[in-house]
Amino acid sequence: MPKGKANTIAQNRRASHDFSIEETYEAGIVLQGTEIKSIRAGRVNIKDSHARIDRGEVKLINLHIAEYEQGNRFNHDPTRTRKLLLHRKEIDKLIGRTQQQGYALVPLKIYIKNGVAKVLIGLGKGKKKYDKREDLKRKQMKRDADRAIKEHAK
């Protein structure tokens, strides 16, 4: 793979439905040997995970990385808490933003960039039910308009 290109392993599609993402941050993940092998094999579930700031460190909670088949006794705990690597200025900024009501840190996708596992973290504000309905209506209207334009072009 060319240098600088990212190979997406897992994506959290539900995050854009439940949260309105305002900012994104790229972070490294502190992993054990068998974890990176499982990630490269694509055995990751990012759906129910979230990030939290604990004592000045950003931690990724409930990320499920399946055990590596050839890992034997050196295998890892699949849902252990993993530390994320961010710059101090970014962490300080996130501390201020997440203390506001309704904001959360949501992992959006996991990918491998230059041989290193990275996670894209989004700072999002939770959507209300009526916001979700409004987004679905807007998406359906756009789909209908595109279909009408395509039919008219024929």
N, C-alpha and C positions, 0 to 999 in steps of 0.2 A: 504494500500500500504506500502511496506517495507521502512524503513527510508533510505534516500539517493537516492531512485528511483525517476525519473522524469516522469510525465504524460503529454505528448505533447498535447496541445490544438489546436494550429494553426501553420502552417508552410508556409514560403514564398519560394515556389519552383522557382519562377521567378527570385529571387535574384542571384542564381548561373548561370542563363543564361545571365543576364545583367551585372554582376560584377564578377571579379575574386577576391574572398575573400582571404585576406592575414592573418588576425588575427581575433579571436573571443573573446568576453568578455561576461561574465554572469553578468546581472544587475537586481536589484530589481526594482519594479515599485511602485510609490506612487499612491494608488488607493483610491476611496471612497467605502463605504459599498456596494452599489448596483453594482458597477463595478466588484468586485471580484465574486459576485454571478453570474453575466452574464458570466464571464470568465469560471467559473466552469461548467456552462451550455454549454460552447462551442460556444457562440455567439460572436465571435471575427473575424474581417477581418483585416489581417496584410498586404494585398497585396500592397496598395498604400502608406504605411507609410514610414517614414524615421526619422533619429535622427539628431539633430543639437546641437552644443555646444553654449550656450548663457550665457554670464556673469559667466563663470566658472562652469556651470551646464549643464548636458546632458539632453536634452528634447526629448521626443518621439512625433512626430507631425503626425497628420492625422491617428492615429490608431483608427479604428472604433470598439467600444464595444457597442453592442446593449443595449437598455434600458431594465431594469429588469421588468418583467411583474407585479410583486407584489410591485413595488417600489413606486407607487403613486406619491405624490408631492416631495418626496425625491430623485427622479431619477436624473441621471447625464446627462450631455451633451455628446452624443455619440462620437464626434470627438475632444474633448478638448485636449489640450496639457498636457502631463503627464511627470513628472520629473522621471528620472532614477537614481538609487542609485549605484554609483561606488566609488571606493577608489580614493583619491586625486591623487595618483601617476598615476593611470590608466587614469584619466581625463587629467592630464598634458601631458601624452604621446599621447593621442588622439588629443589634441589641436595641437601639433606639426605635427602630421601625416595628419590631415584633412586640414591643411593650404596648403599642397602641391597640385599641380594641378591634378585634376582627381580623388581624393579620396573622399569617402562618407561613412557615417555610415548607415548601412542597417540592420533592424531587420530581423533575420533569422527564429526564432521560439519563440513561447510563450509556457511556460509549468509551471506546478505546481510541486514544489519540497519541500518536508517536510511541505506541507500546505501553502506555500508562492508562489505567482506568480512571475515568473522570465521571463526575455526576453534575448535571445541570440543575441547580436549585433555583426555584422561583419564589419570589416574595409576593404572596397573593392575599387578596381580601376575599373572604368567603361570600359566595353569592346567596341571595335569598331565593326562595322558590319562584317568585314572580320574575326575577332576573333571568333565571334559567328558562322559564317559559318564553320570555321576550327574545332570548337568543335563539331558541328553537323556531319561533315564528320568523325571525329575521333570516335564518338559514333556509327555511322552507320557501320564503318569498324569493330569495336569491336563486334558489334551485329552479323555481317556476319561471322566473324571468330568463334565466339562461336557456331553459328548455324552449321557451317561446321564441327567443332569438334564433336558436338553432333551427327550429321548425320554419321560421320565416325565411331563413337563408336558403332553404332547399328549393 
